Amino acid sequence: MEQACTLSALTSLDQTDPDAVQALLQTCIESLFDPMLWEWALAITVACAVIGALIGKAKGRWLAGLLWGAALGPIGWLIVALSKSGFVECPDCGQPNAPSAKVCRHCGVDVRRASQRSERSRLKRDDWASRKRD
């Protein structure tokens, strides 16, 4: 009768019998090298990485999400979900943009130039825009 590699089999093992110890060790090693076990582990890791990348994409950090998800699974998802967003806010309209964006995808303003403006110039522009609307 072949033993299963379980904790109960380990606790009931007669440690003075070298043949029984060797048989249980062999059974456990065969379980570890079972290809089905590795296929499941790989599939779960890939699924966790993809879900992490999707969560990271919503935060503008898909690569971090992919890596955290693959390494830690659901804990990595939480790390990415609770981390700071990688998006940069447009100085004009306040909408999120990718960090490498040159032009705001919402209002079309040059993000780098707009971020270099002083607060006074922004106030003047807002005042001018409100007068023009009236």
C-alpha positions as CSV (number, residue, x, y, z in Angstrom):
1,M,0.0,0.0,0.0
2,E,1.4,3.4,-1.0
3,Q,1.4,6.2,1.5
4,A,0.2,9.7,0.7
5,C,2.4,12.7,1.5
6,T,0.3,14.2,4.3
7,L,0.9,15.6,7.7
8,S,-1.0,12.7,9.3
9,A,1.3,10.3,7.5
10,L,4.3,12.1,8.8
11,T,3.0,12.2,12.4
12,S,2.1,8.5,12.3
13,L,5.5,7.5,10.8
14,D,7.7,5.2,12.7
15,Q,11.0,7.2,12.6
16,T,13.0,4.1,13.7
17,D,12.1,2.3,10.5
18,P,14.4,3.5,7.7
19,D,12.4,1.8,5.0
20,A,9.2,3.6,6.1
21,V,11.0,6.9,6.2
22,Q,12.5,6.3,2.8
23,A,9.1,5.3,1.3
24,L,7.4,8.4,2.6
25,L,10.2,10.6,1.4
26,Q,10.0,9.1,-2.0
27,T,6.3,9.6,-2.1
28,C,6.7,13.3,-1.1
29,I,9.4,13.9,-3.8
30,E,7.2,12.3,-6.5
31,S,4.3,14.6,-5.4
32,L,6.6,17.7,-5.7
33,F,7.8,16.8,-9.2
34,D,4.3,16.0,-10.5
35,P,3.8,18.0,-13.7
36,M,0.2,18.7,-12.9
37,L,1.2,20.5,-9.7
38,W,3.6,22.8,-11.6
39,E,1.0,23.5,-14.3
40,W,-1.5,24.6,-11.7
41,A,1.1,26.7,-9.9
42,L,2.1,28.4,-13.2
43,A,-1.5,29.0,-14.2
44,I,-2.3,30.6,-10.8
45,T,0.8,32.8,-11.0
46,V,-0.1,34.0,-14.5
47,A,-3.7,34.7,-13.5
48,C,-2.5,36.7,-10.5
49,A,-0.1,38.6,-12.7
50,V,-2.8,39.5,-15.2
51,I,-5.2,40.6,-12.6
52,G,-2.5,42.7,-11.0
53,A,-1.6,44.3,-14.3
54,L,-5.3,45.2,-14.8
55,I,-5.5,46.8,-11.4
56,G,-2.2,48.5,-12.1
57,K,-3.4,49.8,-15.4
58,A,-6.2,51.6,-13.7
59,K,-3.6,53.3,-11.5
60,G,-1.2,54.0,-14.4
61,R,1.3,51.4,-13.1
62,W,0.6,48.2,-15.0
63,L,4.1,46.9,-14.8
64,A,4.2,47.3,-11.0
65,G,0.8,45.6,-10.9
66,L,2.1,42.7,-13.0
67,L,5.1,42.1,-10.8
68,W,3.3,42.5,-7.5
69,G,0.5,40.3,-8.7
70,A,2.9,37.6,-9.9
71,A,5.0,37.7,-6.7
72,L,2.3,38.0,-4.0
73,G,-1.0,37.3,-5.6
74,P,-4.0,38.9,-3.8
75,I,-1.6,40.7,-1.4
76,G,0.1,42.2,-4.4
77,W,-3.2,43.4,-5.8
78,L,-3.9,45.2,-2.5
79,I,-0.4,46.8,-2.6
80,V,-1.0,48.1,-6.1
81,A,-4.6,49.2,-5.5
82,L,-3.6,51.2,-2.4
83,S,-0.5,52.7,-4.0
84,K,-0.2,56.2,-5.3
85,S,-1.5,56.7,-8.9
86,G,1.1,57.0,-11.6
87,F,-1.0,59.5,-13.6
88,V,-0.2,63.2,-13.8
89,E,-2.9,65.7,-13.3
90,C,-3.4,68.3,-16.1
91,P,-2.7,71.8,-14.7
92,D,-5.5,73.3,-16.8
93,C,-8.4,70.8,-16.6
94,G,-7.3,68.6,-13.7
95,Q,-7.9,65.3,-15.6
96,P,-5.4,62.4,-15.3
97,N,-2.8,61.8,-18.0
98,A,0.0,59.4,-18.5
99,P,3.3,60.6,-17.0
100,S,4.9,60.7,-20.4
101,A,2.1,62.7,-22.0
102,K,3.1,65.9,-23.8
103,V,-0.4,67.0,-24.5
104,C,-3.5,66.6,-22.3
105,R,-5.8,64.0,-23.9
106,H,-8.9,65.9,-22.5
107,C,-8.3,69.5,-23.2
108,G,-5.3,69.5,-25.6
109,V,-3.1,71.8,-23.6
110,D,0.7,71.3,-23.6
111,V,1.1,69.7,-20.1
112,R,4.8,70.6,-19.7
113,R,4.3,74.3,-20.5
114,A,1.2,74.5,-18.4
115,S,2.9,73.0,-15.4
116,Q,5.7,75.6,-15.7
117,R,3.3,78.5,-15.5
118,S,3.2,80.5,-12.3
119,E,0.1,80.7,-10.1
120,R,-0.3,84.4,-11.0
121,S,-0.5,83.6,-14.7
122,R,-3.1,80.8,-14.0
123,L,-5.2,83.3,-12.1
124,K,-5.0,85.8,-14.9
125,R,-6.0,83.2,-17.4
126,D,-9.0,82.1,-15.3
127,D,-10.0,85.7,-14.8
128,W,-9.7,86.5,-18.5
129,A,-11.7,83.3,-19.4
130,S,-14.5,84.3,-17.0
131,R,-14.7,87.8,-18.4
132,K,-14.8,86.4,-21.9
133,R,-17.8,84.1,-21.0
134,D,-19.7,87.0,-19.5
